[in-house]
Amino acid sequence: MTGSALQHRDAALSVDVLIEAQGWRTLPEAGDIVRRAIACAAAVALEDPGGPRKQGLCVLLGDDEKIARLNGQWRGQDKPTNVLAFPAPAACGGAPDETLGDIVIAYETLAREARENGQTVSDHLSHLVVHGFLHLLGYDHHMDDDAERMERLERDILARMGVDDPYAAYDADI
């Protein structure tokens, strides 16, 4: 399948969605889910008037093979993962501060994780998009305090979208 581009523009943010993997055909509404998740995440995370004023981002819906190559190249981990986020340098693609960056999501890993966690593929896609978007804004989850802050924000955004808390099963195990 050749890449297809879907674009959504509002006053603050443009979102390009490229679909490069066959598996995404089973979820024809994937582009709409991505744009809705970005719009909701942006409404919550960018509501700070002093926050970043970026113009756009790209979400690539790929497969395990594509994401494994990127994961190996950029993170030194030769295996697939569910989502990667690549924040853009300040002057990438034109004037400074124009682009947030890119998010890449692997269909096979997403579908497997959704099955294992009893989630719908749509809900897990929403979660991974929100997660990747927050990474583009500089949020991280490698330190406990940062992880808690990021998870709280993810939960808030997903709740506003009507998506069940993806961390609830982990919290019950504690």
N, C-alpha and C positions, 0 to 999 in steps of 0.2 A: 504494500500500500504506500503510495507516495504521501508525503506530508500534506495535510490540509490545514489551512489557517482559518481560525475564527477570531474575530476581533470584536471587542466591546469597548466602547469609549464613553466615559462620562466626563464631567468637568475636571476631574483630578487624575484619572488613571486609565491607561489603555492596557488591555490584556490580550496578547496573542496566544492562541492555543494551537499547537502543532500536534497532529496525531500521526505517529509513524509506525505503529505496531498493529498487527491484525487483531490481537486480543481485544482491543478497545471497541471493535465492531459489536461485541456483545453488550456494550453500554453506549448506545447511540447518543444518549444525553450527556455524555462525559464533558463536552465543552461547556454546556450550560451549568453543570455542577461546578466546574472549575471557576467560571466567571462569578457565580453566586457566592462561592466560598471566598474568593478574593474581595468581592464587593463588601461582604459582611465583615471580613477581617480588617479591611481598610477603614470601614466606618468606625470600628472599635479602636483599632491600634493607632490610627492616624487622627483621632479626634483631638489630640493635643495641638493647639494652634501653633506651637513652637516646633512641632515635629517636622520630619522630613517632607519635602514637597517633590516627590518623584513623579515622573510622567507615565512610566510603563514597565511592563515585565513580560516575559515569555514563559509559557508552561509547555514543556515537551512531554507528551504521553507516549512513552516508549515501551521497551520490553526489557527483560532481565539481561539479555546480551548487551544491549546498548548501555544500560546503567552499570553493568559490571565493568565494561571498558572505561567508562568515566570514573567510576569508583577507584579502579586501579591507577588510572592516570593522575587523578587529583588527590586521592587520599591514601594511596599505596595499599589498598585492600582489593585484591583480585577476586571479588565476589559481588553478586548482586545485592542491592539494598532496596528499600522501598521508595525513598525520596532523597534527592540531593538538591541543595540550593547553592547557587553561585551568585553571590552579590557582585554587582558591576562595580568596576573602578569608578571613581568620581567623574571622569571625563570620557567614559566609554560611549561610543556611538554618537558623539556630538557634543553639545554644550554640557558643561559640568552639571551634575545632579539631575540628569534627565531620566536615567534608567535605574530601576531597582536591581534587576538581574534576571536570572533564569532559574526555573524549578524543573526538575526532571523526575518523573514518576514511572516506575516499572509495573506493567500490568500483572505479570505472573506473581510477583511477590505481593502486590496489593491484594490480589484475589485470594491467594493462599492465606495471608494474614487475616483477611476478613472472615474466611471460613473457620479458621482456628479460633478466632475470638467471638464467633457468633454474631458478626456484624454484617450488614449489607455492604456490597461493593461500593454503592453510592455513598454511604455514610463514611466508610473508610477513606474513600477518595476525598471527600470533604475535609476530613481530619488531616490527611497528608498535605493537601493544598494549604490549609491554614498553617500547619506546622512549617512547611517550606517558606511561606510568606513571612512568618515571624522571623525565621532565620535571615531572610533578606533585609529585614529591619534591624538586625543586630542582636536579636534574642538568641540565647544559647541555653543548653541544658547539661553542660558538663560539670558545673558546680551546683551543689545542692540548692542554694538560695536562688540561683538563676533558673534552675529546673523547676522549682516550685512556682516562681513568678510566671514562667512561660506556660506551664501546665494550667495555671489558674486562668490565664488569658485565653488559652485554647478552649478550655471548658466553657468560659463565658461566651466566646464567639460561637462555638458549636451549639450551645443551648439556645442562643438567639436564632439559630438556623433550624432548631427542632431536631438536632442530632444528639443521640444519647452520649453520655460521658464515656469516652474511650478509655479512661483510666479507672473507672469504677471497679472493674474486675481485679485490677492490681491492688486497689485500696482495700478490697474485701479480704485479700490474702495476707494483709499486714497484721 
